[in-house]
C-alpha cells in the first residue's frame, strides 16, 4: 500500500448544501441524525481501534446531536460486530470502525455472512501504523541481509512467532517469506502477549510486530529492529530502513483503521459523513490522542478507500493461497 496514493484520496470536500440533510446553522431541511450515531468497534475495549473510535466520537458528539455512542462488539475475529453493521439500515446512524482484519478474514473465513467490499460503503480511512520486522538480540542478526542469510542457512529457516494462525503478524511473515523467497518456520501463539513473551525470552528468533508494540522493546534493547514493512520510513523509527529500501517493495504490511457504513448509503449522506469525520480527525485533540498511541493519521476519502478494500481483499487472499493456509 502506498501512502501517497492513500493521502491523494483524502482531499477535504467543500461545504456543500447536501440535499435532504440539514447543515450546521441552517433550518428547513430534514435533520440528521434523528437518533444517536453508533460507532461499532468489533474488538474489546482498550486497543487502538477502540481508542480511535472514542477520540472521533468525542469530537463529533456536539456536531451529531443527539450524540455519538461507541459500542464494542468483539468476537469471531471481528466478524460479530462487522456483521451487525452490514445488516444495519444505511441511514448513517450505524458505522463500523474497521481494521486490517476486515480484508484479511475473508480468505481465512470463507463462510462469513457478509462481503467486505460489496456490503459496505467506505467513508474515511483514518489512521495506520506499520508492522516491524524484529529479532531477538541473541540471534546476532543486525540487518535484513543478515536475516536472509540466517534463514537460508538453517533447515526450515528462522523461527517466527505470531499472535495466531491468520493473524496480521502471521500474514506479514508469510508475505515477506514469499516475496524474499526464504524459508521461515511459523510458530503461532494464542494471542499477541504470549507471542511477545516467547520472543523476548528467545524461544522464537523473530516476528513481525505492530509498531506500537515494537517501539518500547526496540528502545530498551530487548529486541532488535531490522525494517518497517511500509513504503516510507516511519516517524517513530526514522533510522530503520523499510523493506522496500532493502529490495522488497512488495512486502508492505500496514495496519489501518477506517470508518465504514452499510452499503446503500445515499451519496449526499456519504459525503456528509466523510466531511464531518475528516473535520473531526483534523482537530488537534484527536490528532494528539492518536499520535500519542503510536498511530499516524490518514485522510483516505470514500472512493480511494473503497478501491483499497477491494485491492487488499484480493492481495491477502493471494498471500493465504501462496502460504497454503487452510480456511476455517
C-alpha positions, 0 to 999 in steps of 0.5 A: 500500500502506498501512502501517497496514493492513500493521502491523494484520496483524502482531499477535504470536500467543500461545504456543500448544501447536501440535499435532504440533510440539514447543515450546521446553522441552517433550518428547513431541511430534514435533520440528521441524525434523528437518533444517536450515531453508533460507532461499532468497534468489533474488538474489546475495549482498550486497543487502538481501534477502540481508542480511535473510535472514542477520540472521533466520537468525542469530537463529533458528539456536539456536531451529531446531536443527539450524540455519538455512542461507541459500542464494542462488539468483539468476537469471531475475529471481528466478524460479530460486530462487522456483521451487525453493521452490514445488516444495519439500515444505511441511514448513517446512524450505524458505522463500523470502525474497521481494521486490517482484519476486515480484508484479511478474514475473508480468505481465512473465513470463507463462510462469513455472512457478509462481503467486505467490499460489496456490503459496505460503503467506505467513508474515511480511512483514518489512521495506520501504523506499520508492522516491524520486522524484529529479532531477538538480540541473541540471534546476532542478526543486525540487518535484513541481509543478515536475516536472509542469510540466517534463514537460508542457512538453517533447515526450515529457516528462522523461527517466527512467532505470531499472535495466531494462525491468520493473524496480521503478524502471521500474514506479514511473515508469510508475505515477506517469506514469499516475496524474499523467497526464504524459508521461515518456520511459523510458530503461532501463539494464542494471542499477541502477549504470549507471542511477545513473551516467547520472543523476548525470552528467545524461544522464537528468533523473530516476528513481525510486530505492530509498531506500537508494540515494537517501539518500547522493546526496540528502545530498551534493547530487548529486541532488535529492529531490522525494517518497517514493512511500509513504503516510507520510513516511519516517524517513530523509527526514522533510522530503520530502513523499510523493506522496500529500501532493502529490495522488497517493495512488495512486502508492505504490511500496514495496519489501518483503521477506517470508518465504514457504513452499510452499503446503500448509503445515499451519496449526499449522506456519504459525503456528509459523513466523510466531511464531518469525520475528516473535520473531526480527525483534523482537530488537534485533540484527536490528532494528539490522542492518536499520535500519542498511541503510536498511530499516524493519521490518514485522510483516505476519502470514500472512493480511494478507500473503497478501491483499497478494500477491494485491492487488499481483499484480493492481495491477502487472499493471494498471500493465504493461497501462496502460504497454503493456509487452510480456511476455517 
